[in-house]
Amino acid sequence: MRTEAANNRDRCAFDWECSRDRAAVQCLHSTFTAGSIAHEIWKGLGLPDKMGYWQLGGHNHCQFPSAQRAILEAYVKKFLVGGGIADTNVLRSDGAKADLARWMKWTAPALE
């Protein structure tokens, strides 16, 4: 996460990036929770491999993390190029735990 924006609020121009950076700490868990709920819906549709979520910090803004390169390539090959067989059922946000019981008052049905 970009801590310089969070620590220097008075010098930030008001824009999406600055607003996002200010709220990044508070939003980490809610963003992962929303991704986790979406993943439950995709599971209910029988398509959990089509929805991947992995929020990873520790890199510069607009820089793609090298740790996620393999899964990105797996998605591209499987869903855009064709012929991919890698496991694309990904739901990761290092260190975050989604409290689905608090926000998801329903059980995703297995749809056929």
C-alpha positions as CSV (number, residue, x, y, z in Angstrom):
1,M,0.0,0.0,0.0
2,R,1.1,3.5,-0.6
3,T,1.6,4.9,2.9
4,E,2.9,8.2,1.7
5,A,-0.6,9.3,0.7
6,A,-2.1,8.1,4.0
7,N,0.6,9.9,6.0
8,N,0.5,13.2,4.0
9,R,-3.2,13.8,3.5
10,D,-2.9,17.6,3.4
11,R,-0.6,17.4,0.3
12,C,-2.9,15.0,-1.7
13,A,-5.0,16.4,-4.5
14,F,-8.5,14.9,-4.2
15,D,-8.7,12.1,-6.7
16,W,-9.5,8.5,-6.8
17,E,-6.0,7.3,-6.0
18,C,-5.6,9.5,-3.0
19,S,-9.0,8.6,-1.7
20,R,-8.3,5.0,-2.2
21,D,-4.9,5.3,-0.5
22,R,-6.4,7.0,2.5
23,A,-9.0,4.3,2.9
24,A,-6.8,1.4,2.0
25,V,-6.3,0.1,5.5
26,Q,-10.0,0.2,6.3
27,C,-11.0,-1.2,2.9
28,L,-8.6,-4.2,2.8
29,H,-10.9,-6.4,4.7
30,S,-14.2,-5.2,3.2
31,T,-12.8,-5.5,-0.4
32,F,-11.7,-9.1,0.4
33,T,-15.1,-9.8,2.0
34,A,-16.8,-8.6,-1.2
35,G,-14.5,-10.7,-3.3
36,S,-15.2,-13.7,-1.0
37,I,-18.9,-13.3,-1.4
38,A,-18.6,-13.0,-5.2
39,H,-16.6,-16.2,-5.1
40,E,-19.4,-17.9,-3.2
41,I,-21.8,-16.9,-6.0
42,W,-19.4,-18.2,-8.7
43,K,-19.2,-21.5,-6.7
44,G,-23.0,-21.7,-6.6
45,L,-23.0,-21.3,-10.4
46,G,-20.5,-24.2,-10.5
47,L,-17.8,-21.9,-12.0
48,P,-15.4,-21.0,-9.2
49,D,-12.4,-21.2,-11.5
50,K,-13.7,-18.3,-13.5
51,M,-13.5,-15.8,-10.7
52,G,-10.1,-15.2,-9.2
53,Y,-9.3,-12.8,-6.5
54,W,-5.9,-12.0,-5.0
55,Q,-5.2,-8.7,-3.4
56,L,-1.5,-8.3,-2.8
57,G,0.4,-5.3,-1.4
58,G,4.1,-4.6,-1.2
59,H,4.6,-3.2,-4.7
60,N,4.5,0.1,-6.4
61,H,1.3,1.5,-7.7
62,C,0.5,0.3,-11.2
63,Q,3.2,-2.3,-11.0
64,F,2.0,-5.9,-11.4
65,P,3.3,-8.1,-8.6
66,S,5.6,-10.9,-10.0
67,A,4.1,-13.3,-7.4
68,Q,0.9,-13.1,-9.3
69,R,2.4,-13.6,-12.8
70,A,1.8,-17.4,-13.0
71,I,-1.9,-17.2,-12.1
72,L,-2.4,-14.3,-14.6
73,E,-0.8,-16.4,-17.3
74,A,-3.0,-19.4,-16.3
75,Y,-6.2,-17.2,-16.7
76,V,-5.1,-15.8,-20.0
77,K,-4.3,-19.3,-21.4
78,K,-7.4,-20.9,-20.0
79,F,-10.0,-18.3,-20.9
80,L,-8.6,-16.1,-23.6
81,V,-6.1,-18.2,-25.6
82,G,-7.5,-21.6,-25.0
83,G,-5.9,-24.9,-24.0
84,G,-5.1,-23.9,-20.4
85,I,-5.6,-26.6,-17.8
86,A,-4.0,-24.9,-14.7
87,D,-6.1,-24.5,-11.6
88,T,-7.6,-21.0,-11.7
89,N,-9.8,-21.3,-8.6
90,V,-8.0,-18.6,-6.7
91,L,-9.2,-16.7,-3.7
92,R,-6.3,-15.2,-1.8
93,S,-5.6,-12.0,0.1
94,D,-2.6,-12.6,2.1
95,G,-3.4,-12.0,5.8
96,A,-7.1,-11.2,5.4
97,K,-9.9,-13.2,6.8
98,A,-13.4,-12.7,5.4
99,D,-16.2,-12.7,8.0
100,L,-18.8,-14.1,5.6
101,A,-21.3,-14.9,8.4
102,R,-21.6,-11.1,9.2
103,W,-22.2,-10.0,5.6
104,M,-23.7,-13.0,3.9
105,K,-27.0,-14.0,5.5
106,W,-27.6,-16.6,2.9
107,T,-26.1,-19.8,1.6
108,A,-25.1,-19.9,-2.0
109,P,-27.1,-22.6,-3.7
110,A,-25.5,-25.1,-6.0
111,L,-27.2,-24.3,-9.3
112,E,-27.3,-26.7,-12.2
